[in-house]
Each structure stands twice: as C-alpha cells, then as structure tokens.
Amino acid sequence: MFNKKGFDDSNYNVDNFEFIKKTSPIVGDLIEKEYNRQKNNIELIASENYCSEAVLAACGSCLSWKYAEGYPYVRTSGNTSRYYGGTKFVDELEEYCCDKWREVFNTDYHVNVQPHSGSQANFAAYKAILNPGDTILSLTLDNGGHLTHGSSVNFSGKLYNMVFYDVDDRGFIDMEDVRRKAHEVKPKLILTGASAYARIIDFEEFGKIAKEVGAYFMVDMAHIAGLVAGGVHPTPFGHADIVTTTTHKTLRGPRGGLIFARPELAKKVDSAVFPYAQGGPLEHVIAGKAVCAEEALQPEYKEYAQKVVENCKAFCDEFLKLGYKIVTGGTDNHVFLLDLSDFPFSGKDLQDRLDEVGITLNKNCIPNDQRSPKETSGVRIGTAPMTTRGYNEEDFREVARKIDAVIQEMK
C-alpha cells in the first residue's frame, strides 16, 4: 500500500471515489483531492500517520450502523449490560479488542476501548478520579503539553485548578520543579505526557513523586504509544494509575482513544466513559482498533518503531548540521521542534510556505515563546508517517535540506 513516492494504488480500493461520486459528486471529489494530497505530499505532522487497508475496511464496515450502548459483560455475572439487543458479536469484538490491547502493552490493567478520541479519553479519566476544582499538576501547552492538560480555553482548564511544572533552560522537563510543586500544592493528580516533547519521560520518577504526596499519577501517552508498544520508549505501565492514548498516531490505527487503569479504578473509568461522557460506542472504530492492536503485535511493527526513532534522530541531526536551533538540542522519539525565534518569520509563515511546495507540518509554540499561539516561533516535525511510507535516514536528511532551501528563500 505504501511507498516513498506515495501509495501503491494497484490494490487500494477502500477509497472508491467513483462509487461515492454516483451519490455525491462533491463529497467524492473532495475525498479524492484529499487522497491525492496525502499520496503526493511529504507528511511530517507528528500526530498523523497512515493506517492499513484492513483498518480502513474495518472502519467502513457494517458495524458503522450498530448501536451498543453499555458494555459487553457485567463482571460479576457474565451477562451483557448493553441497552440494545443484537449485540452478541459486537460484545465478542469489544472484549477481543480489550484483550489485544492488554497484550500489546503487556499489562493486566483494565482497558476501555470506547473513547471516541484522546481528548474524550482524558475527559473521562479526569472524571473517574477527580471532582471539579481539584488540583492537577501538569505540563503547559507551550512547554510541550496538550490542550487537555490544563489550557485555559479547554474543559481541563475550566473545570480543574491547574498548576504547571516547568522545563529547564534546555527544554527538558524539570523533575526537581515537579517534586517541589507537588509538595507545595499537594495535587489530587499529577499528569505527564506531551504533544510536542522530544525527550524520554521518566515515568518511574513521576510515579515516585506522586506516591510521596498521595496523588494519582496519570500518563497521556498518545504521541509515544507506538514507541512504547515497539519497545523503544519506557513504559508507563506499573508506574501510572491511569494511562490514556489515541490509536491514530504512532500506533497507525483509526482515530480514537483508549483508557487503561489499575483494576481497582475499572468501574469508575467505565462509568465515566458511559454513561457520563458518551453514548453509543463506535463499534466500527473499535473493530479498527482491534486490527491495529493485532498489527502492533507483529515483529514488523517493532522494526517500524525503531526506524521511526532512528529516522527522527537523523532528520534532527541534519538540521543541527545546517545551523538550526532545536528545542532540547535533539530528540529521543518521533518528534522535534525547530526553533525559529531568531528568524523574521513565524512558524505559521513557514507552515504555509511549505504547504505550497508539498511539505506538510504544523506551527508549534516553543518554551517561553514570544509569539502568539496563532503564529508561534517554532514548527513541529515528526517522522512516523513518512517512515510508514518507507523513508530512511538519508531520505529525511534530504527533506531537511529541502526545508532549509525554503527557509533561505524566506529570510
């Protein structure tokens, strides 16, 4: 399905544009245009990836129209607790999906596969253990965190009392600051995880700090979940009380979320997802999540995860050789931030210009950014999607030189 130039179209029949156009010419045409954009562009957005034809087919299956509010089985009786009939097979599917994800991460944690997204997974996870007004110690958006980690415009910042730990002068998470603030404010929850952080996160140390102050410890591993599954990033399991993730980033699955929790929190997590935060689960997406889990268990997937990290280091190193500043000075995972604070143009300006030449990335704040979040002084660069397409280290070095040529024209 994938190759360096784009997709191998010879056996790719999921996006049947002509069939769609018979019913909706406009929708079919727009899907075809987006397909061609994805096929021909160099995709560097760290939160995106290409999923397999099998995942796409599962998501487009007859499960799309099946309602199944509730959960497959009541643990005490073994009976279904759905609010609809006809759920025998989706019950089996959802339980199978849960089993596969426990296998992927080699854990005995409870897993809920129903969240529609990573944001909804976080919303439900907070609800399971917190009350409005409780204190969360977290990483800010401009230091690499996520919108749902306490941004003032997000539910997390509006419902909870947010206190933020900092990064040091190099851009690394300051663990001494984490410990000091944890002891000062006694948070109900300590949260880590990021959408734009290029270094290994010390889950073990975070867990120790949480125990010191009697806090819950939660990890949002949405970006690095595939690297954890592939064995190239330390696991949060065994350290965190709750772990959330998406399935569509480094895991290469459908758009959706997962929540893992220590067994004693299972009931609270499940009730926070349904009926509190969501209604009927998307069983067609759960089918795609199950296929994704099976793919993540294959030996080839571990090779992929390793290549993602190796490619990212090579990509980042090429920018350093070209004289650019990188936040934290390098990368340990699938992403890094190019620091444009010394340039006369913003991250948005570079994002827009690269779009014009077929290179897709996104603007991103850097620590202590002097530009607004709508402009930013950085861009976020990831290697997961193009590694799926078969790019190697030299390919990424070449892309760095292409981006450099564009920047030189803009100066």
Secondary structure as the mmCIF struct_conf table of DSSP 4:
data_model
#
loop_
_struct_conf.conf_type_id
_struct_conf.id
_struct_conf.beg_label_comp_id
_struct_conf.beg_label_asym_id
_struct_conf.beg_label_seq_id
_struct_conf.end_label_comp_id
_struct_conf.end_label_asym_id
_struct_conf.end_label_seq_id
STRN STRN1 PHE A 2 PHE A 2
BEND BEND1 LYS A 4 GLY A 6
STRN STRN2 PHE A 7 PHE A 7
HELX_RH_3T_P HELX_RH_3T_P1 ASP A 9 ASN A 11
BEND BEND2 VAL A 14 ASP A 15
HELX_RH_AL_P HELX_RH_AL_P1 PHE A 17 THR A 23
HELX_RH_AL_P HELX_RH_AL_P2 PRO A 25 ASN A 40
BEND BEND3 ASN A 41 ASN A 41
STRN STRN3 ILE A 42 GLU A 43
TURN_TY1_P TURN_TY1_P1 ALA A 46 SER A 47
HELX_RH_AL_P HELX_RH_AL_P3 GLU A 53 CYS A 59
TURN_TY1_P TURN_TY1_P2 GLY A 60 GLY A 60
BEND BEND4 SER A 61 SER A 61
HELX_RH_3T_P HELX_RH_3T_P2 CYS A 62 TRP A 65
BEND BEND5 GLY A 70 GLY A 70
BEND BEND6 PRO A 72 PRO A 72
TURN_TY1_P TURN_TY1_P3 ARG A 75 SER A 77
BEND BEND7 TYR A 83 GLY A 85
HELX_RH_AL_P HELX_RH_AL_P4 LYS A 88 VAL A 104
TURN_TY1_P TURN_TY1_P4 PHE A 105 ASN A 106
STRN STRN4 HIS A 110 ASN A 112
BEND BEND8 HIS A 116 SER A 117
HELX_RH_AL_P HELX_RH_AL_P5 GLY A 118 ILE A 129
TURN_TY1_P TURN_TY1_P5 PRO A 132 GLY A 133
STRN STRN5 THR A 135 LEU A 139
HELX_RH_3T_P HELX_RH_3T_P3 LEU A 141 ASN A 143
TURN_TY1_P TURN_TY1_P6 GLY A 144 GLY A 144
HELX_RH_3T_P HELX_RH_3T_P4 LEU A 147 HIS A 149
TURN_TY1_P TURN_TY1_P7 GLY A 150 GLY A 150
TURN_TY1_P TURN_TY1_P8 SER A 152 VAL A 153
BEND BEND9 ASN A 154 ASN A 154
HELX_RH_AL_P HELX_RH_AL_P6 PHE A 155 LEU A 159
BEND BEND10 TYR A 160 TYR A 160
STRN STRN6 ASN A 161 TYR A 165
STRN STRN7 VAL A 167 VAL A 167
TURN_TY1_P TURN_TY1_P9 ASP A 169 ARG A 170
BEND BEND11 GLY A 171 GLY A 171
STRN STRN8 ILE A 173 ILE A 173
HELX_RH_AL_P HELX_RH_AL_P7 MET A 175 VAL A 185
BEND BEND12 LYS A 188 LYS A 188
STRN STRN9 LEU A 189 GLY A 193
BEND BEND13 SER A 195 ALA A 196
BEND BEND14 ARG A 199 ARG A 199
HELX_RH_AL_P HELX_RH_AL_P8 PHE A 203 VAL A 213
TURN_TY1_P TURN_TY1_P10 GLY A 214 GLY A 214
STRN STRN10 TYR A 216 ASP A 220
TURN_TY1_P TURN_TY1_P11 ALA A 222 ILE A 224
HELX_RH_AL_P HELX_RH_AL_P9 ALA A 225 ALA A 229
TURN_TY1_P TURN_TY1_P12 GLY A 230 GLY A 231
BEND BEND15 VAL A 232 HIS A 233
TURN_TY1_P TURN_TY1_P13 PHE A 237 HIS A 239
BEND BEND16 ASP A 241 ASP A 241
STRN STRN11 ILE A 242 THR A 246
BEND BEND17 THR A 247 LYS A 249
TURN_TY1_P TURN_TY1_P14 THR A 250 LEU A 251
BEND BEND18 ARG A 255 ARG A 255
STRN STRN12 GLY A 257 ALA A 261
HELX_RH_3T_P HELX_RH_3T_P5 PRO A 263 LEU A 265
HELX_RH_AL_P HELX_RH_AL_P10 ALA A 266 SER A 271
HELX_RH_PI_P HELX_RH_PI_P1 ALA A 272 ALA A 277
BEND BEND19 GLY A 279 GLY A 280
HELX_RH_AL_P HELX_RH_AL_P11 GLU A 283 ALA A 296
TURN_TY1_P TURN_TY1_P15 LEU A 297 LEU A 297
BEND BEND20 GLN A 298 GLN A 298
HELX_RH_AL_P HELX_RH_AL_P12 PRO A 299 LYS A 321
TURN_TY1_P TURN_TY1_P16 LEU A 322 GLY A 323
STRN STRN13 LYS A 325 ILE A 326
HELX_RH_3T_P HELX_RH_3T_P6 VAL A 327 GLY A 329
BEND BEND21 GLY A 330 GLY A 330
BEND BEND22 ASP A 332 HIS A 334
STRN STRN14 VAL A 335 ASP A 339
TURN_TY1_P TURN_TY1_P17 SER A 341 ASP A 342
BEND BEND23 PHE A 343 PHE A 345
HELX_RH_AL_P HELX_RH_AL_P13 GLY A 347 GLU A 356
TURN_TY1_P TURN_TY1_P18 VAL A 357 GLY A 358
STRN STRN15 ILE A 359 THR A 360
STRN STRN16 ASN A 362 ASN A 364
TURN_TY1_P TURN_TY1_P19 PRO A 367 ASN A 368
BEND BEND24 GLN A 370 ARG A 371
TURN_TY1_P TURN_TY1_P20 PRO A 373 GLU A 375
BEND BEND25 SER A 377 SER A 377
STRN STRN17 GLY A 378 GLY A 382
HELX_RH_AL_P HELX_RH_AL_P14 ALA A 384 THR A 388
TURN_TY1_P TURN_TY1_P21 ARG A 389 GLY A 390
HELX_RH_AL_P HELX_RH_AL_P15 GLU A 393 MET A 410
#
